[in-house]
C-alpha cells in the first residue's frame, strides 16, 4: 500500500511540475521514472498486465470517447480502418519477419507475438501528447480513433500468435473469423450496455448519481465484453461514443460535473501509467540472462526502425492511392497536403497497451524475457524519440490550430447569431401574448443579453482580422466583471468569518460565482 501511495503522489507531483513548466507531462514522467528506478531503496514496480488492461485502459479510452465526435469518426472511417486494421496486421507480419531473420533462435511464432505486441499504437500516449499541440481537427480525430480501435486488432492478433507459440494450431480463415466475431461482439456489448445506462441517467435526474453511474460504465463494459470473449476495448469505445453523443440530454450540472470528473481521472491515471512505464526498466533488465543487454539493444534498434519504416511506407499509399483509384473518393474527400500523412507517420507512439501485452506473454513461451525487453525498448524509443520531437515536427510542417480556430470562430459566430435571434423571438412572442407580463427593465436586460451573445463571436473574428492589441467590448466586460466577482467573493468570505452569514450560504454563493467566473474566463 505504501508503494502504491508513493507512486501516485510522486507521479502527480511530477505531472503538475511538468505542466507548470510547459513540458510534456508523459515524457517527463517516463524520464523521471527511468531515473528513479535505479535509486537505492526504490522497490520494483512490476506491471500487472491484468491490472493495466482493466484499471487503466477502460477509463482512459472512455474519457476520450466521450469527447470524440461520432460524426467525425464516421466521416473518417476509411483512413481509420486502414490504420487500425490494415497497418496493425502489416506491422505484425513485418516485425515478425525481421525479428525472425535478425535474432538467432527466435521462432516464427514468437517473432509474430512480438509483432502483435508492438503493432498497435497506444491511446494514452498518442492522445496525451497530441491534444496539446493544436493539430488540425482531422489529424487529431484519426490519431485518437486509430489508437483506440487498433487495440482490438492488436490484442486479437496477440491472442492468436500466443496460441500458436504455445503449440496451438489456427488457420488464416479461422483467425479472420475470430477477429470479426471479437470486434462485432465488443461493439454490441458496449451498445447494449450504453442504451439502458442512458435511460437510467435521465431517470435518476441527480448530477452526483448520474456521474457515479458514468464512472462505472467503462469498467462494466470492459469486464462484460471480456467475459463474453469479445473486445473489451471496442465495448468501452462504443459505450463512450454513444453516451457522449447523447450527453445533451443530461442536465447542465451533470455535464459540468462529468467533464470535471473525467479530466481529473484522466490526469491522475495518465500520470501513474507513464511513471510505471519508466519504472519498469530495472525489472526488465533484471529478467535478461547474464549476457547483458548489449546484443538485445541492437535487436531493439532494428525492430524500432522496422516499426517506424512500416508505418511511413503504409500511410502515404493508404492516403493517396484510394483517391487515385476512385473518382468518387477524390470528389468527396480531396487529397490532403503531404504534411498530414507525414505527421501521422511520425505519431506512431507505443505505450502501456504494448507493455501490458508483453508482460501478459505466458512464462512457458520460449524467449519471453527477450520479447519483454524488446517490447519495452521499442515503447521507450517511441515515447522519447518520437514524443520529444513531435512538437518540433509540428512546427516545422506549419501545422497549428490557426486556420481551424478561425473556422471554429466563424461557425460559432453564425450559430450564436441564429440562436440569439431565435431566443429573442421567443421572448417577443411571450411578451406579445400578454401572459405574465414582465417589467420593462427585465425585457431590456434580456435584449442586452441576446445582443451580447450575438456580438461576442463576431468580435473575436474582428480582433483576429484587426489590431491584436485592441480590447473588444466583450473582452472589456469580461475583464471588469471578473474584477467585480473577485471583490464580491472577498466580501462573502469576510462576512462568513465575521459570523454574519452561515457556511452553507457561503458555499451556495461561491458556487454561483465560480460558475459565472468559469463562463467569463472562456476565451
Secondary structure, 3 states (H helix, E strand, C coil): CHHHHHHHHHHHHHHHHHHHHCCCHHHHHHHHHHHHCCCCCCCCCCCCHHHHHHHHHHHHHHHHHHHCCHHHHHHCHHHHHHHHHHHHHHHHHHHHHHHHHHCCCCCHHHHHHHHHHHHCCCHHHHHHHHCCCCCCHHHHHHHHHHHHHHHHHHHHHHHHHHHHHCCCCCCHHHHHHHHHHHHHHHHHHHHHHHHHHHHHHHHHCCHHHHHHHHHHHHHHHHHHHHHCCCCHHHHHHHHHHHHHHCHHHCCHHHHHHHHHHHHHHHHHHHHHHHHHHHHCHHHHHHCCCCCCCHHHHHHHHHHHHHHHHHHHHHHHHHHHHHHHHCHHHHHHCCCCCHHHHHHHHCCCCCCHHHHHHHHCCCCCCCCHHHHHHHHHHHHHHHHHHHHHHHHHHHHHCCCCCHHHHHHHHHHHHHHHHHHHHHHHHHHHHHHHHCCCCCCHHHHHHHHHHHHHHHHHHHHHHHHHHCCCCCCCHHHHHHHHHHHHHHHHHHHHHHHHHCCCCCHHHHHHHHHHHHHHHHHHCCC
